[in-house]
Structure formats: C-alpha cells, structure tokens
Amino acid sequence: MPNRVQRMAYFPPPLTARNHTAPVPRRIRAVKAGETLVDTTRAIYVWEWPNYPQYYIPQSDVRLEAFEDGDAIATPQGKGRNLKLRSGGVERRPAGRLITESAIAGLAGTVRLQWDAFDHWYEEDDEVFVHPRSPYTRVDAIRSTRAVRVELDGTVLAEAQGCVALFETGLPTRYYLDPLNVRFAHLVESETRTQCPYKGRTTGYWSAAVNGTVVADVAWTYAFPTVAMAPIAGLVAFLNERVDIVIDGEPQPRPVTHFT
C-alpha cells in the first residue's frame, strides 16, 4: 500500500496564544526526594507556547528555603532570577525562576519550576507526567466495532473487528487493538518507554521488522493507564505516521505530525 501523506490542516489549531493565562482550579503539589516543595490551590496556567501550559505558582506556596538565588534573567513572561535547587543531596541549576516584574497580570511574585527537577507532580491526588494537562485538551477513549487493519509495506501487522478509538485534541485518532489480534511475529520488543500527561506511562513498545527493514517504535501499550483512560488498558496502538491503517476497508492517509 503506498504511503498517503496528509498534512495537519485537519487537526484543530491551538486555541491559546502565547502568554495566555488562566487560573488552575486544582490543588498542585511537587515532590523532590520525599519532600513536598510545592503545595498550592492558587497556581496560574501560562501558555509559553500554544500547545500546552506551565504552572506559575505564588512564591508563598513554594518552599523557597530549598532553593538558592541564581542569575538575573529576562523572559517573555517577565524579569526575575533563576533558582537553584538543593534537595536530596542533588543540586539542580536552574530548577526554575522567580518572576519579580511582569507586564502580565498576576505573574509578578510567582515561581515557574522545571518539571523534571522534581520526582513527582500531582493534580489533587493524581500523578501527572511530562507537563501540566491543558484544560483545553480533550481525550476520549471510545469503543468501536469498526474493522481495523494495520500494514507496513504490504505485511499485515494487526487486524481486528473492533477497537478502542482514542481521540486526543491536536493528534490523529489512535486505534487500540486487542493483543490477540496483533501479529507479534513481525514485531520486535523495544526498550523505549514514554509518558503522557493524559494516559500515564507506557509499559511496552515494539518496532516492526518487515522485508529486512526495521521501523522503530511503531506500537505501544499502557498496562496501567490513568483512570480516565481505563478502556485502553493492555491494548496495543500503532503510530499512524509510520504504518498504513485501513478502517472499514478504506485506506487512511498517513498524517504528518511531530512524531513523523
């Protein structure tokens, strides 16, 4: 089957401009080496770029004694200074920045922290991975009886009468299939693992080995996804950008995304 390339024009564009802000209606916590260094119900979403936001946290809700002042900085969000983190015997620089002046309402006196400087982030009591969840992103896992066939260079990798279709704002539909319908003889287990703010941590990845060629990381699974994504638990999805997918006998175009 020839590759059919489709541009991202049919995906909804981002709804937010850079430096758009909104209140976070959830309790946010960040933990490092077993210590809670952030605990707030007053965080602000700030979209530093249109796709997803970052948390800006009132400095009174951050344990600033765990940080040291660094260099003065100027960012599109305002002026301030870098913060160095010393916790658990590990120094991280910079671990964030304190905004001291800003033309954006509400940002002066807030702290923007580096996500990976901490061991765990929580919204209420649910752990969140990679970056804050956008309130403008919707993710739905919906059961479907549509027939799905996955091919690569004419070799069938999976074929099923039914799936869980996962619709995520800004991305192609992903089709999650029962592993009994996946032809693992054409797949090679990969050590890759990824995280998603909405779905959780992957527990398996596979590359495809077809006609002497290996295409890396074309399939994955979540054994223990987030509660909202429970319908995809243990199912296998394929990366539309690297394989050919046929739905109800109709070949689908390969989308072009940042995963291509």
GUVEXBA-812368 format. One record per residue (C-alpha): x, y negated, z. Coordinates in nm, 2 decimals. Example, Ala and Ser with C-alpha at 12.3 -4.5 7.8 and 13.67 -1.06 7.14 Angstrom:
+--------+--------+--------+
!     xx !     yy !     zz !
+--------+--------+--------+
!   1.23 !   0.45 !   0.78 !
!   1.37 !   0.11 !   0.71 !
+--------+--------+--------+
***
This chain:
+--------+--------+--------+
!     xx !     yy !     zz !
+--------+--------+--------+
!   0.00 !   0.00 !   0.00 !
!   0.15 !  -0.34 !  -0.09 !
!   0.20 !  -0.59 !   0.18 !
!  -0.06 !  -0.86 !   0.18 !
!   0.06 !  -1.17 !   0.35 !
!  -0.19 !  -1.42 !   0.50 !
!  -0.09 !  -1.75 !   0.65 !
!  -0.21 !  -1.86 !   0.99 !
!  -0.46 !  -2.11 !   0.85 !
!  -0.75 !  -1.88 !   0.95 !
!  -0.64 !  -1.89 !   1.32 !
!  -0.79 !  -2.17 !   1.53 !
!  -0.54 !  -2.46 !   1.57 !
!  -0.43 !  -2.56 !   1.92 !
!  -0.69 !  -2.77 !   2.10 !
!  -0.44 !  -2.97 !   2.30 !
!  -0.19 !  -3.24 !   2.22 !
!   0.15 !  -3.27 !   2.38 !
!   0.13 !  -3.42 !   2.73 !
!  -0.24 !  -3.34 !   2.77 !
!  -0.32 !  -3.28 !   3.13 !
!  -0.60 !  -3.11 !   3.33 !
!  -0.65 !  -3.01 !   3.69 !
!  -0.58 !  -2.65 !   3.79 !
!  -0.88 !  -2.52 !   3.98 !
!  -0.69 !  -2.22 !   4.12 !
!  -0.45 !  -2.16 !   4.41 !
!  -0.10 !  -2.13 !   4.27 !
!   0.19 !  -1.96 !   4.45 !
!   0.55 !  -1.88 !   4.36 !
!   0.77 !  -1.64 !   4.54 !
!   1.15 !  -1.60 !   4.55 !
!   1.33 !  -1.33 !   4.75 !
!   1.02 !  -1.27 !   4.95 !
!   0.97 !  -1.63 !   5.04 !
!   0.67 !  -1.84 !   4.92 !
!   0.82 !  -2.16 !   4.80 !
!   0.51 !  -2.30 !   4.62 !
!   0.16 !  -2.28 !   4.76 !
!  -0.09 !  -2.53 !   4.62 !
!  -0.45 !  -2.59 !   4.52 !
!  -0.36 !  -2.93 !   4.36 !
!  -0.15 !  -2.82 !   4.06 !
!  -0.18 !  -3.00 !   3.72 !
!  -0.17 !  -2.84 !   3.38 !
!   0.06 !  -3.02 !   3.14 !
!   0.09 !  -2.92 !   2.78 !
!   0.46 !  -2.98 !   2.70 !
!   0.38 !  -2.82 !   2.36 !
!   0.03 !  -2.74 !   2.22 !
!   0.02 !  -2.37 !   2.27 !
!   0.01 !  -2.33 !   2.65 !
!   0.06 !  -2.54 !   2.96 !
!   0.31 !  -2.56 !   3.25 !
!   0.23 !  -2.62 !   3.62 !
!   0.32 !  -2.96 !   3.77 !
!   0.29 !  -2.93 !   4.15 !
!   0.27 !  -3.20 !   4.42 !
!   0.61 !  -3.22 !   4.59 !
!   0.44 !  -3.18 !   4.93 !
!   0.33 !  -2.83 !   4.82 !
!   0.68 !  -2.72 !   4.73 !
!   0.94 !  -2.62 !   5.00 !
!   1.19 !  -2.87 !   4.88 !
!   1.43 !  -2.77 !   5.16 !
!   1.51 !  -2.47 !   4.94 !
!   1.64 !  -2.69 !   4.66 !
!   1.92 !  -2.94 !   4.61 !
!   1.91 !  -3.25 !   4.41 !
!   2.08 !  -3.24 !   4.07 !
!   2.14 !  -3.49 !   3.78 !
!   1.91 !  -3.77 !   3.69 !
!   1.70 !  -3.68 !   3.38 !
!   1.45 !  -3.84 !   3.14 !
!   1.19 !  -3.62 !   2.97 !
!   0.88 !  -3.68 !   2.76 !
!   0.69 !  -3.64 !   3.09 !
!   0.88 !  -3.90 !   3.28 !
!   1.20 !  -3.97 !   3.47 !
!   1.33 !  -3.78 !   3.76 !
!   1.61 !  -3.54 !   3.87 !
!   1.69 !  -3.18 !   3.83 !
!   1.66 !  -2.94 !   4.12 !
!   1.90 !  -2.66 !   4.21 !
!   1.75 !  -2.36 !   4.39 !
!   1.94 !  -2.16 !   4.66 !
!   1.74 !  -1.86 !   4.78 !
!   1.82 !  -1.50 !   4.84 !
!   2.19 !  -1.58 !   4.80 !
!   2.15 !  -1.68 !   4.44 !
!   2.20 !  -2.03 !   4.30 !
!   1.99 !  -2.13 !   4.01 !
!   2.06 !  -2.46 !   3.82 !
!   1.84 !  -2.62 !   3.71 !
!   1.54 !  -2.44 !   3.87 !
!   1.31 !  -2.73 !   3.80 !
!   1.27 !  -3.11 !   3.81 !
!   1.11 !  -3.36 !   4.03 !
!   0.93 !  -3.63 !   3.84 !
!   0.98 !  -3.97 !   4.01 !
!   0.84 !  -4.20 !   3.74 !
!   0.59 !  -4.13 !   3.47 !
!   0.35 !  -4.31 !   3.23 !
!   0.12 !  -4.00 !   3.25 !
!  -0.13 !  -4.04 !   3.52 !
!  -0.08 !  -3.81 !   3.82 !
!   0.27 !  -3.68 !   3.73 !
!   0.49 !  -3.91 !   3.95 !
!   0.58 !  -3.71 !   4.26 !
!   0.52 !  -3.37 !   4.11 !
!   0.76 !  -3.08 !   4.06 !
!   0.79 !  -2.88 !   3.74 !
!   0.96 !  -2.55 !   3.81 !
!   1.13 !  -2.30 !   3.58 !
!   0.91 !  -1.99 !   3.56 !
!   1.20 !  -1.74 !   3.55 !
!   1.37 !  -1.90 !   3.85 !
!   1.11 !  -1.72 !   4.07 !
!   1.04 !  -1.35 !   4.12 !
!   0.66 !  -1.37 !   4.12 !
!   0.39 !  -1.62 !   4.03 !
!   0.03 !  -1.58 !   4.14 !
!  -0.31 !  -1.74 !   4.04 !
!  -0.52 !  -1.67 !   4.36 !
!  -0.41 !  -1.31 !   4.43 !
!  -0.34 !  -1.20 !   4.07 !
!   0.02 !  -1.20 !   3.95 !
!   0.08 !  -1.39 !   3.63 !
!   0.36 !  -1.32 !   3.38 !
!   0.57 !  -1.53 !   3.14 !
!   0.38 !  -1.86 !   3.17 !
!   0.06 !  -2.01 !   3.30 !
!  -0.26 !  -1.89 !   3.14 !
!  -0.42 !  -2.16 !   2.93 !
!  -0.78 !  -2.24 !   3.02 !
!  -0.85 !  -2.29 !   2.65 !
!  -0.73 !  -1.94 !   2.55 !
!  -0.99 !  -1.66 !   2.54 !
!  -0.90 !  -1.29 !   2.53 !
!  -1.17 !  -1.03 !   2.48 !
!  -1.13 !  -0.65 !   2.46 !
!  -1.44 !  -0.52 !   2.28 !
!  -1.52 !  -0.15 !   2.20 !
!  -1.59 !  -0.09 !   1.83 !
!  -1.69 !   0.21 !   1.61 !
!  -1.51 !   0.06 !   1.31 !
!  -1.27 !   0.30 !   1.13 !
!  -0.91 !   0.20 !   1.16 !
!  -0.61 !   0.34 !   0.97 !
!  -0.25 !   0.22 !   1.02 !
!   0.00 !   0.28 !   0.74 !
!   0.36 !   0.20 !   0.66 !
!   0.49 !   0.25 !   0.31 !
!   0.21 !   0.49 !   0.24 !
!   0.26 !   0.70 !   0.55 !
!  -0.03 !   0.72 !   0.79 !
!   0.08 !   0.63 !   1.15 !
!  -0.27 !   0.64 !   1.31 !
!  -0.62 !   0.70 !   1.20 !
!  -0.93 !   0.67 !   1.43 !
!  -1.31 !   0.64 !   1.41 !
!  -1.34 !   0.37 !   1.67 !
!  -1.11 !   0.14 !   1.87 !
!  -1.09 !  -0.14 !   2.12 !
!  -1.05 !  -0.46 !   1.93 !
!  -0.86 !  -0.73 !   2.12 !
!  -0.94 !  -1.09 !   2.02 !
!  -0.70 !  -1.35 !   2.15 !
!  -0.71 !  -1.72 !   2.06 !
!  -0.45 !  -1.80 !   1.81 !
!  -0.34 !  -1.44 !   1.72 !
!  -0.46 !  -1.17 !   1.48 !
!  -0.71 !  -0.91 !   1.61 !
!  -0.52 !  -0.62 !   1.76 !
!  -0.67 !  -0.27 !   1.73 !
!  -0.61 !  -0.04 !   2.03 !
!  -0.64 !   0.33 !   1.95 !
!  -0.67 !   0.65 !   2.15 !
!  -0.32 !   0.80 !   2.15 !
!  -0.47 !   1.13 !   2.03 !
!  -0.53 !   0.95 !   1.70 !
!  -0.16 !   0.83 !   1.67 !
!   0.09 !   1.04 !   1.47 !
!   0.38 !   1.02 !   1.70 !
!   0.59 !   1.23 !   1.47 !
!   0.66 !   0.91 !   1.28 !
!   0.73 !   0.70 !   1.59 !
!   1.05 !   0.67 !   1.80 !
!   1.03 !   0.55 !   2.16 !
!   1.19 !   0.22 !   2.22 !
!   1.33 !   0.07 !   2.54 !
!   1.16 !  -0.26 !   2.47 !
!   0.92 !  -0.39 !   2.73 !
!   0.73 !  -0.72 !   2.72 !
!   0.49 !  -0.92 !   2.94 !
!   0.18 !  -1.12 !   2.87 !
!   0.00 !  -1.37 !   3.09 !
!  -0.33 !  -1.22 !   2.99 !
!  -0.27 !  -0.85 !   2.96 !
!   0.02 !  -0.78 !   3.20 !
!   0.33 !  -0.57 !   3.15 !
!   0.37 !  -0.31 !   2.87 !
!   0.47 !   0.04 !   2.97 !
!   0.58 !   0.17 !   2.63 !
!   0.70 !   0.07 !   2.29 !
!   0.76 !   0.26 !   1.97 !
!   0.94 !   0.19 !   1.64 !
!   0.83 !   0.35 !   1.31 !
!   1.07 !   0.58 !   1.12 !
!   0.93 !   0.63 !   0.76 !
!   1.12 !   0.72 !   0.44 !
!   1.46 !   0.68 !   0.60 !
!   1.38 !   0.33 !   0.73 !
!   1.32 !   0.23 !   1.09 !
!   1.09 !  -0.07 !   1.16 !
!   1.14 !  -0.19 !   1.51 !
!   0.88 !  -0.21 !   1.78 !
!   0.56 !  -0.17 !   1.58 !
!   0.34 !  -0.02 !   1.85 !
!   0.30 !  -0.06 !   2.23 !
!   0.07 !   0.04 !   2.52 !
!  -0.04 !  -0.10 !   2.86 !
!  -0.09 !   0.18 !   3.11 !
!  -0.19 !  -0.07 !   3.38 !
!  -0.32 !  -0.39 !   3.22 !
!  -0.48 !  -0.68 !   3.40 !
!  -0.83 !  -0.61 !   3.54 !
!  -0.99 !  -0.81 !   3.26 !
!  -0.82 !  -0.60 !   3.00 !
!  -0.90 !  -0.26 !   3.15 !
!  -1.06 !  -0.14 !   2.82 !
!  -0.71 !  -0.12 !   2.66 !
!  -0.55 !   0.09 !   2.94 !
!  -0.35 !   0.37 !   2.79 !
!  -0.44 !   0.29 !   2.43 !
!  -0.19 !   0.21 !   2.15 !
!  -0.18 !  -0.10 !   1.94 !
!   0.01 !  -0.18 !   1.62 !
!   0.17 !  -0.50 !   1.52 !
!  -0.03 !  -0.62 !   1.22 !
!   0.26 !  -0.82 !   1.10 !
!   0.48 !  -0.52 !   1.04 !
!   0.24 !  -0.24 !   0.93 !
!  -0.06 !  -0.21 !   0.70 !
!  -0.40 !  -0.19 !   0.86 !
!  -0.72 !  -0.07 !   0.69 !
!  -1.06 !  -0.14 !   0.86 !
!  -1.36 !   0.05 !   0.73 !
!  -1.18 !   0.13 !   0.41 !
!  -1.08 !  -0.24 !   0.35 !
!  -0.71 !  -0.32 !   0.35 !
!  -0.63 !  -0.61 !   0.58 !
!  -0.37 !  -0.88 !   0.49 !
!  -0.05 !  -0.89 !   0.69 !
!  -0.07 !  -1.21 !   0.89 !
!   0.23 !  -1.44 !   0.93 !
!   0.29 !  -1.53 !   1.30 !
!   0.59 !  -1.59 !   1.52 !
!   0.60 !  -1.21 !   1.56 !
!   0.66 !  -1.16 !   1.18 !
+--------+--------+--------+
***
